[in-house]
Every structure is written in structure tokens, then in C-alpha cells.
Amino acid sequence: MRRFLAGVLWIACAAAQVVPPGVHPITGRKYAAVMGFGGADWLVRPEREAEEHPDEALDAIGVAKGAVAADIGAGAGYFTWRLAARVGPAGKVYANDIEPKMLELLRHNMEQRHIRNVETVLGSVDDPKLPRAALDLILLVDVYHEFSEPQRMLRHLRDSLKPDGRLVLLEYRGEDPAVPIRPEHKMTVAQAKAEVEPEGFRLARTLEMLPRQHILIFRLRSPAGGARAAQSGTRTNMPPAGNCDSPCRYDCPNSLLARSRISASLTSSRWLANSQIWPKGSSSFTVRSP
């Protein structure tokens, strides 16, 4: 019976979670293509300052002297050198990108500006390769919507934040058809909230003073839990318990699929008649942790 019930659960979950490739499983948003090295000139176009008001954005976000920050998808360093100036000599900026040529260009730009507090980091599509529990601020400017593995990236980013750290997204407003950007390169606030919050964050503040972009400031949902993970020296790569509402989330510690031993007193007829998959608190089954 136990094997039968486990098999039914696996089949039900598989049927419920079939998602086309390149689409976010929660919102159905199509992932945008990544801008390669060929687009580097567009990142430093003269009109960008008038279009995006980068200094006003950073002033609104607030970057403390001595802070440790990361610029994800840093490209040519357009925001990196601005962050470096704000954190000052006592601070540090990790400039992350998945394109080696972009990082070469960024290092050249930092040398031209005599900036010494920037460290480049070559990441991958699912891991930014940042130090654990070390960052006060993680900045993603027009980048998150291009992630092909957003859930895994967010879990690594979460692990890299200090307990009181912030994850900040700048994204072109998907709600505004007048913003002259392709739809797949825009996001709505609702989309960002729906995708980011399940990975252990909460949307703390939304700022709308920029001409075309949202500023979305996220904080850790459970700072105490993040601190414990940092102290233990382990990287969990899983959302914290309590954030997983579905029994089909294999990557959640309290999901039924994450448990290795299941015992149930359900009969097959009662199982099939039940309108939910083992609802929380039901007395008709028990789950034992490994």
C-alpha cells in the first residue's frame, strides 16, 4: 500500500508540474534571451542615463559606505563603478557575469577609472558563485528576467546575503505598454513577487520614481534561519520550511516528495476520493523524516 500511494503521488505531481522549457513554472513567464558580449556597447549607450537615471536609482536604494555588494550580470560595469564609488575603499563590489569577455571589458573599465575595490566573478546560469552570508546588497539591473534557472539562482543569492541583506531588482515595467522594450524583457510587480518570494524572500518595498523601471527591494523572509545556515557552514539550496505549500515541491524540506519514508493508513478508495493530496494536519496519514 505504501508503494502504491507513493506511486500515485509521483504520478499526480508529474502531471501537475509539466512546464514547457524556457517558461517559469509559477507565472508562465517566458525567459528572455541573454545579452551576449555583442551587446556591450548598448549597455553604455549615452542615452542610458536619461532613460534609467542610474544615480537616482542608487540614491533611492541606499548604499552604505563600507558595504559589501554584488552586481549580478554586471556586463561592462555601468552600475559596478557607481556601486564601487558608493561603498568606498572600505567596501567591496563583486561584479558577476556569465560572459568571460564581458568581465574582461569590465576589468578594463575599472582600470581606466582607477577602481580597486571590485572583484570579478565568473558565474554560471544557475549559480553566481558568490561567498556565503557575506553580502549587504545584491543588485540585478535588467537581469533577472534573463535567468534560465531563476529558482536555483535565487536560492544561491539568498545564501549569499547577510541576514539583514537586500536583494534589489530593477526591471522595465511590464504593466506599461508605452515602455519601448520587448515584452519578454519587462516584468510586472506581480510577476516578480510571485517568482521571488517562494524562494525565501519577501517584497519589502517598491519604488516607482524611475522613468521606465520598477525598483523592487526584497529582504530575507527568515533572517534568523539565514543566520543559522551561515553559522552551520552548510549551503542548503532549499527554500526554508513553511514556504512550501505544495506536496509536489521536491526541493522543499517539508514536501512529501522530499521525505524518504511514508506510511499511510489510507485505503486506495479513500485516497482517490480525497479532494486534496494529503492535506496538512490530516489524521489519515503520518510522515516520518529520514
Secondary structure, DSSP 4 states (H G I P E B T S, - for coil): -HHHHHHHHHHHHHHHT---TTB-TTT-PBPPPPP-GGGHHHHT-TTHHHHH-HHHHHHHH---TT-EEEEET-TTTTTHHHHHHHH-TTSEEEEEES-HHHHHHHHHHHHHTT--SEEEEE-BTTB--PPTT-EEEEEEES-GGG-SSHHHHHHHHHHHEEEEEEEEEEEEETT-TTS-S-GGGEE-HHHHHHHHGGGTEEEEEEE--SSSEEEEEEEES-HHHHHHHHHHT----SPPTTS---TT-TTSTTSGGG-SEEEE---HHHHHH-SSSS-TT-TTEEEE--
